[in-house]
Amino acid sequence: MTALAEHWVDRFPGLARLDPETKQLLLSRSAIVTVPKDTTIFGPGKSPENMLFLLDGTVRVQQTSETGHEIVLYRIHAGQSCVLTTACLLAYEDYTAEGISETAVEAAAIPRAVFDELVARSKSFRDFVFAAFSKRITDLFLMIDEVAFQRLDVRLADKLVELAGGKDVIATTHQKLSVELGTAREVISRQLQEFQRRGWIEQSRGAVSLVNRKALEDLAGHNS
């Protein structure tokens, strides 16, 4: 176990405020799990047995419609928990989406019985759970608003800037971008071709290069 994992509770501000007895319960009853990149951690129809607290890495949560269209709902980063797992644990429901590790992942897993006990007896733990839950629900409403009402070229420009971070090259494909934005691959291909025609990006196999980041940021409204 890494030094990080030994004191994992302190990585989460809401949990760090727990009383010593409750923190010790979390530490003693949790298991540190590691997952390789590109592993399906959970999926539709499966019931969660543990609540996961991500210590390192990134997990992508996505949903597939009956017609086969996929959309990324959100990502879980280090220092966060999965609110879909929280919802399923609280409601005793199965997962309706899948979680896939985008990198190698290390997480602390606490059993359902411990989760139920702490939700029942610890106000600080409940506050942590529902604060994370409410923030993610707000983010999902914003995503619904974007999908329903925002122009695709604006959303694509914003996503390219987001995925690039501080870099100029994004390792991605038209199919992956279509999943990110919940649309057809052909629609993404046409819009990327238009961005390339304007001189904003360059495309190569498995990569998109940002040539004019400012133009993309202006379209996405980053500089307004």
N, C-alpha and C positions, 0 to 999 in steps of 0.2 A: 504494500500500500504506500502511495506517495505521501509526502508531508502535506500536500494539498488535501488529499483525501482524508487524512487523519482528523482534520479540523474542518470538515466540509460545511458544517452548519454555519460557521462564521462568514462563508461566502455569500450568504443570503441575509440582507439587512433585517428582514422581518423575522427570521429565525434566530438571528443573533440576539434578539431582545427577549427570547424565551427564558424562563427561569432555569437554573442549573439542572434541576431534576428532569425537566422535559428535554433539555438539550442532551443530557446523558442518555435518556431513553432513545432519542433519535440516533445517536452515535452507536449505541450498543445493539440496536435492532436493525440497523441499516446494513446493506451489503453494497460494496463498491463493484460496479460492473463495467467492463470495457467492451466496446462494439467496434468492429472494423468499418471502414468506409463503405458506403453503398449497401448497407444492411437494412432490411425492412424490420424495424423494431416492433411495430404493431400494425394491425390492419383491420379492415371491416369484418365484423362478425366475431371478433375476438374480445374477450373480457379482460380488463386490466386487473392484474394481481398485485401490482406495486405502483406507488407513486414515484416518479423519477425526478431527481433534482440534477440538472446538468452541471457538471464540474468543468468539462473541457469539450470543445468541439461544437458542431452545429447539426441540428436535426430539422429536416424539412417536412412539414405536415401538409399533405395534399389530398384532394378528393377527386374521385372519378365519377362522372355521371353515367346514367344508364346507356347513353349514346356513345360512351367512350371518351368524352372530352374531360381533360384533367385541368385542375387549377390549384395553384399553391395558396393555401390558406394563411400560413404564417411560418416563421422559423423560430426554433428554440435555440438560444445561445447560452454560453456558460453563465451561470448565475441566475438561470431561469428554470421554471418548472413547466410542465405541459398542461395547459388548461383543459384540453380535450380529455386527458386522463383524469383530471380533477372532476370534470363534469360526469364522466362515466362512473367514477368511484362513488360520487355522491348520489347518483340516480340508479346505480346498479344496472347500467346499460352497457351494451357492447359498443366497440368503436365503430364509427361511421366513416372514418378516413384512415389514411396510413401515414406512418412516420418513418422516414428514411434518413439514415445518417449520411450527411454530405461530407463529413470528415470522420476520422477516427474519433470515437466518443468515449468519455469517462463520465459515469453518473453514479449518484447514490440512490439506491432503491429502498423504499420502506414498504413493508407489507401492508395490505389492505386493512388488516386488524389494527395495526398501529395508527394508520391514517384515521380510521373510524374513532379510535379511542381519543386521539388528540383533538379532532374536530369537536368531539363531545365535551371535553374537559378543559381545553386550553383556549382562552380568548385570543391570546397573541397568535397562536397557530391559525385559528379561524380568520383572524384579521389578515394574516399573510396569504392564506388561500384565496379569500374573496377579493382582496386588493388586486392580486395577479389576475384573477378571473374577470373582474370588471374592466381592467385595462385592456385585456385581450378582446373582450366583447366589443369595446369601443373601437379597437383597431379593425375588427371584422366588419362593423357597420360602415367604417370609412372605406374599406375595400369594396363592399357591396355598392356603395355610392359611386366609386370610381368605375366599376365594371358596368353599372347601369347607365351612368350619365356622362362620363368623361370620354373625350375623343381618344381613339386608340393611339394616334400619333403622339399625343401628349403623354399617355401612360407608358408607351414604349420608350420615349426619350427619358422619362423619369426612371424607368427600370434599368436602362442602360447605364445611366449615371450612378444609380445605386449599386448595381452589381460591379461596376468598375472600381468603386472606392477611390483610392488615390492613384490607380493604375490606368494605363492607356489601352490595355488589351484585356478582353473578357473571354475566357474559355467557355464557350457556349455554342448551342446550335439553334436553328430556327424552331425545332421541335421543343427544346427546353424553354425557349422564350414564350412559345405559345402556351405552355403549361403555366408559366409564371403569370401570364395575363389572362388565362382562361378563354382563349380564342383559337381559331384554326391556324395550323401551320402556314397555309397558303396566304392568309391575311398578314401574318408577320413577315413572310418573305417579300410580299409586295411593298410593305412599309419600309423594310430595311433597304430594299432596292431604291426607294425614293430618297431615303436618307443618304445613300451612297451617291446618287445622282447630284444631290445638293453639295456633296463634298464634306459631309459631316462624319461619315464613317467609311471604313474599308472592311471588306469581308474576305475571309479565307476559310479553309476547311476547319471547322471546329472552333473558330475564333471570330470576334468582332473587334476592330480597332477603332478607338475614338480619335478622329482627326480634328474635329472642331467641337470640343467639349462645351464651349460657351454657347454655341448655337443650340445644342441639346438642352443645356440648362435653361436657356431663355425660353425655349418652347415648353419645357416642363414647369416654368414659372418659378424657378429657384432664385431668380434675380429680381423678382417683382417686389 
